[in-house]
Amino acid sequence: MESESNTLWHGRFAGGPSEALQALNDSLPFDRRMFRQDIAGSRAHVRMLAAVGLIADSERDEILAALDVVEDEIASGTMQWAPTDEDIHTAVERRATELAPAAAKMHTGRSRNDQVATDVRLICRAEIDDLTRLLGDFVRIVAARARQAHDDGLYLPGYTHLQQAQPVSLAHHLAAHCWMLLRDVDRLGDARRRTDVSVLGAGALAGSSLPLDPALTAAELGFAAVFENSLDAVADRDFVADTLYALAMLGVHLSRLGEELILWASTEFGFVTLDDGFSTGSSMMPQKKNPDIAELARGKAGRLLGNLTGFLATQKGLPLTYNKDLQDDKEPLFDACDTVRLTLLALGGMVETLEFNGDAMRAAADSPDAAATDLAEYLVQTGMPFRAAHAVVGGLVRDSLAGHGALADLVAAHPDLGPEAAAILEPGASYVRRTTHGAGGPEAVATQLDRLDSTIADIG
């Protein structure tokens, strides 16, 4: 057994690393999370070594049995970590060699450079799959609430500049978030495709003189493709940046939804009532019910953006091939995945349990001013140019605000409008008029929800 001062490179150095170097250099505290991926990669590599004749079948079986024991020990928490275990690769190889001397051959034809790149690709692929599943569940929750809102005939003001603009159905508003989130599903899928490339066999940077078979290990690990250039293979972390970007965009979208829930739950809006299990109170003010989950979803977006921009800065200007800077790929990746996972679960519960206050929504949406565009379009249908119609209706709104009469009365008395146009200002009359493709009226939304359900059904 090696002494505690030995490292994987101890043959080149007369003494061991300083404590400061070891503390900065060691990545085991965070990369032990990849132990299953590291062992899976080692199993594939060992089987390949036996297949090409670099180790005997009996040695392969001995090493594989040792790797099974190591995996069980780490999973059960009985693994005895050593001071020389600077990363998960070192720890697994050290323990496997203690159990089976043949495991000393396990690193034949392999570098930690292609080994860690393989591990990160494997765990990134698994994280993308898990997060895509959770995101699909979240979209289904929002879509179900949209369907319920459509069945209940709920509508509310749509906003631009946070000013009431035109009435839309609540289902339409919720569906907008669904389509937004479905683009995040697409982005995660794109990131997964670029992640799904095997780099085992690239070695430290230049491949190997040994008769390795990278295609065999790629197939063993379920990768869709094999690297084409050994230099690029060990240096590439684009797939990590792709994943961080997809998660940052998802975080931004969850933040936007969270912001709206915060506004809607306020006394001033009163559009929703939060479930007690997904809100908090105040330590001082007993009347408070706070939308903490939505606020945290909004805040976590900044953390996700920081993970992305920080890692992009880490990669900037790195020469080929591997540099230790790339060790800092895992912490932002793992943090982003964990942050999104927890946010999706908590925000999903909040959305699923909140109560929509239809009366408050309708009262806000039924302001006659919100139907101003419909009045202009009514005039357009009589042959008036839209700019002229806009000016007519704008003048009536201005007169009403100046105290010259209720808008409905002014419209009914106007020679180009009259009582038929005034009926557009009746409560609930405006939003049903949105009938074009993708519009916010109930008829168009019913068709949209069917398309939405079909699209969601395709999520794995």
N, C-alpha and C positions, 0 to 999 in steps of 0.2 A: 504493500500500500504506500502511496506517495506521502511524503511529509506535508505538514500543513502549509509550508512555505512554497510548495510546488504549484505551478500553474500549467496551463496547456502549452505555454511557451518557455517553460523553465530551462529547457536545454540551451537556449541562447543567452540566458542571463545568469550571472554569478550569484545574485541574491534575489530575495523576494521583493514584491512591490511594497511601497510605503503604505501606511495606513490611509493617508489622504488620497493617494491614487486608487487604492482599493475601494474606498468609500464612494469616490466619484465614478469609478469604472463599473462597479458591480451593478447588474440589472436584475438580479434574481428577485428582489422584492416585488417587481411588477411583471417580469416576464415568466414567472412560474405559472401564471395564468394559462400559458400556452403548453402546459406539460402534455396534454393529450395529443395536441398537434405535433409536438416535438417527437413524441414516441411513435406516432403514426408515420411521420417522415422517416424515422430511423428504421422502422419495420420494413417500409417499402425499399429503402436503400439496402438493407441487409438481404432481402430477398433478391434484389437485383444483383448484388455482389455474388450470391450463390449461383444465380442463373448464368452469369458470364464467366464463372469458374474462378473467381478471385478468392472465395472462401468455400470450404467444404459444406455439404448439406448438413452434416452433423454439427458444424460450427454455427450455421444459420439457425438450426433448431435450438441450440444452446443459448444463443443470443436472444432469440425471440422469447424464449421462456423467461430469461432474465428481465427483458423489457416488460413482460406481463406482470412480474413481481413489482418492478419499480412503479408501474402505473397504479397498481393496487395500493402500494405504500403511500404514494402521494395523495391519491384520492381519499384514503382512509385517515390521513393525517399522521401516519406512523413513520413517515420518511425521516431519517436522521440526516439533516442538512449539515454539510461540512464548511468550515471557513473558506476553503478553496473553491466552493461552488459560486463562482462569480455570475453565472447565468444558468438558465434551465438546461441548456445543452451540456454544460460542464457537469451539472449535478446528475443528469440522467446517465451520461456516459460513465462517470465515476462510480455510481452505485451499480450499474449493470456490470461493470468490470469486476467489482467486488464479488458479485454473485456468480459471474461466469468469466473466466480468464479470456475466453474467445472474444468477448466484447471489446477487447483492446483493438480488434480489427474492424470494429464497427465504423470507424471514421475513415476507412480506406477510400480514397477517391472523393472525399467530401471536405469542404471547409465550413467553418461556422458562417461564412459569408453567404453561401448558397443555402445552408441549413436554416439560418434565421429568416432569410427571405421566403423560404418555403413555409416556415411556421407562420409567419405573419400573413401570407396569402391564405393559408388554410383557416386561420382564426378569423380573418377578415371576411372570407367567404361565408363562414358559419354565422358570423354576426349579422351580415347583410340578410341572410335567409331568415334569421330570427326576427330582426327588426322589420323586414318586409311583412312577415306574418302578423306582427303586432300592429303595424300600420294598417294592414288590411282590416284587422279587427276594429281599429279605431274608426276607419272610414265607414265601416258597416254600422257602427253606433250612430255616427252623425247622419248617415243616410236613412237609418230607421227613424230617427227623430224628424227628419225632413218629410218622410212618408206620413208619419203621424200628423205633423203640422198641416200637410196638404189635405189629409182626410178631415181635419178639424176646421179647414178653411181659414187658417190664421194668416194675417198679413200685417205688415209694419212699414214704417217709412224706410225707403232706401236713402242713402246719404252720399253726398259728395262734399268734400271739405268739412265733413262732420256737420253739415247743414242738411236739413230735410230736403230731399229732392223729389222723388216720385215714389208712390206706394208700390211695394212688391210683396209677393207671398213670402211667408217665413220659410217655406220649403225651398224656394228659389235661393234665398240668402244662405241657408245651410248647405244646399247643393253646391253653391259656389266654393265653399270650403272643401267639399269633397273633391271637386275637379282639381283644385289646387293641390290637394294631398295626393291625388292620383298621379300628378306629374312627379311628385317625390318618389312614388313607387317606380316610375320609369327611370328616374335618375339612379336609384339604388340598383335597378337592373342593369343599367349601363356600367355602373361601377363594378358590379359583380362580374360582368363579361370580361372586363379588363383585368380583374383579379384572378380569373380562372385560367392561369397560365403557370405551368410547372417550371421551376428554375433549378431543381435539383439535378446536379450534374455539371453545373457551370463552374464548380470549384471555387477557389478563392477569387478568380477573375478570368482565367484563361482556359478553362476546361481541364483535361487530364490526358496523360499519355496512357492511362489504363483503359481497357476495353469496356467502358461504362455504357449503359443503355438508358439514357434519359427518358426515352419513350416508355420504357417498362415502368419506371417509377411514376411517371405521369399517369399512366393507366391505373396503377395500383392505388394512387391517391385520388382518382376521379377527376383529374384536371382535364379541361377541354382542349388544351393546346400545350405545346412545348416551346420553351424559349428558342430564339433564333440567334442570339448574340450573347456570349458569356459575360462580356463587359457590362452590357445593358442589364442582363439578368440580375446581377448582384447589386447594381446601383439603383435600379428602378424602384421608386416608391410612389410613382404616379397614382397607383391604385389606392394608396392610403389617402392621398390628397383628394382623389375623386370621391372616396367614401366620406371624408370629412366635409367636402363641399355639399354632397347630397344631404348629409345630416344637418349641416348648417342651414341649408334652404328649408329643410323640414322644420328645424327649430324656429326659423323666421315665420313660417306659416302657422305653426302652433302658437307663436307669440301673437300673431294677428288675431287669431281666434280668441286667445286669452284676453286680449285687450277689449274685444267686443263684449265678451262675457262680463268683464269688469264694469264696463259702461252700463250694460243692460241690467246688472244687479244693483246698480246705484239707486238711491232714493229718487234722484232726478229722472231717471229713465223708468225704472220699475218694471222692465220687460220680463225679467226672470226672477224666480225665487230659488235659492240654492238649498240643496239637501244638507241637513245637519252633519251628515257623515263626510261631506266633501267641502266643508267650510270651517272657519274658525271664529272664535269670539275675541273679545278684548279683555285684557286684564284689569281695565279700569272702567270701561263703559259697557254696562250690561246689555244695552240694546243692540250692540253691533253684531253683524254676521259678515265676516270678511271673505272675499274670494281669493284666498291665499294660493290655491292651486293654479288659478289663472295667472296670478301675479308671478308665481315662480316659473310658470311656463314662459312668460314674457321675459323674465330675468335670465333664464337658462339660455335663451337665444344668444345673449352676449357671450356666454361661456363657450358655446359651440362655434361662434364666429372667431373667438380667440384661439380655439384649438386649430382651426383652419389656417388663419393668417400666421399664427406662430409656426406651424409646421412648414408652410410655404417659405417663410423666412429662413427656417433651418436648412432647407434644401438649396436656397439661392446660392449660386456660385460654387457648388461642390464639384470638384474635379472627379473624373472617373478614376477608380470605380468605387469600392466601398470606403467609407469614412465613418469614424465612430459617431459623428453627428447623427447618423441614421439610427442610432440606438434610441434617439428621442422620437421615433415614429410611434412607438407603442403606447406611451402614456396619453398623448392626445387622442389616439384612436380609441383606446379602452374607455377613457373618460367620456368621449362623445357618445359611444355606444351605450354606456350605462346611463348617461344623462337622458338621452332620447328614450330609452326603454322605460325608465321610471316616469318620465313626463307623459308618455303615451298612456301608461296604465292609470295614472292619477287623473289626467285630464279626461280620459275616457269615462271613468266613473263619474266625474263631475257632470259631463254632458248627458250621460245616460240617466242621471237622477234628477236633473234640474227641472223645475216647473215653469212652463211658459205662461205668462200673464197676458192672455189674448185681449182682454178689455183694454189694458194699458197700451198695447201695441196698436189696436184699432183706433183708439182715441187720438193717438199721435199721428196715425196715417191718414185720418179722415179730415185733416185740415183742408179747407177749400184751396188754399194756396198750392197744395201738393198736386192738384189736378191742372195746374196752369198749362203744362205742356200739352195735355189732352185737349184743352180749349184751342190752343194754337193749331193742333193737328185737325181739329174739327173745321177750323177755318180753311186749312189747306185743302180739305176734301170738298169745299165749296168752290175751289179754284183760286183762292188767294195765295200769293207767294209766301213762303214760310217766313221770310224776314219781315214782311208786312204784318203777318199774323202774330208774330212774336211781339211786335211793337204795339199792336192793339191790346193783346192780353196783358202785356207789361204795364200799359197805361191804366188798365182797369185795376190791376193789383195795386198800383201806386195810389189811385184814387181811393180804393178801399182802405189802405193803410193810413191815408190822410183824413179818414173819418167821413168820407162822402157817401158811405153806405156799405152794406154787406156786399161781398164779392158776388154772391149768388144773385142778389137783386140787380146789381149793375150789369151782370151778364145777361139776365133775363130782359133787361130794358134796352140792351144794345141792338141796333138794327141788323148787324151782321151775325148776331148770335141768337139771342132769344131764349124762350123757356126750354126748348129741346137741348140747347147747349148747357143751360143751367142745371139740367138733370145730371150732367156729368159730375157736378160737384157734390152730389148726394153721397152719404157714407157708403163706402164699399164699391162705388160705381167705377172709380178710376182704375183700380189695379186689375180688374177683370178684362180691361180693354187691351192689355199687352198680349198679343196673339202671335207675334212673329217667332221664328225659330230661335230657341234659346232665351225667350223673353220671360218676364216675371209674373205673367198672368196664370191663372189656374189651369187653363187648357194647355198652354205651352209647357207648363211645369210638369203636368201629368206625363206628357211625352218624354220630357227630359229625364224624369225619375226612372222611367223604364230603361232608357239608354244607360243611366247611371248604374242601375242594378245589374245590367248586362256586363258593363265594364268591370264592376267590382267582382263579379263572379269569376273573372279571368285571373284574379290575383291568387297566386299559389298559397 
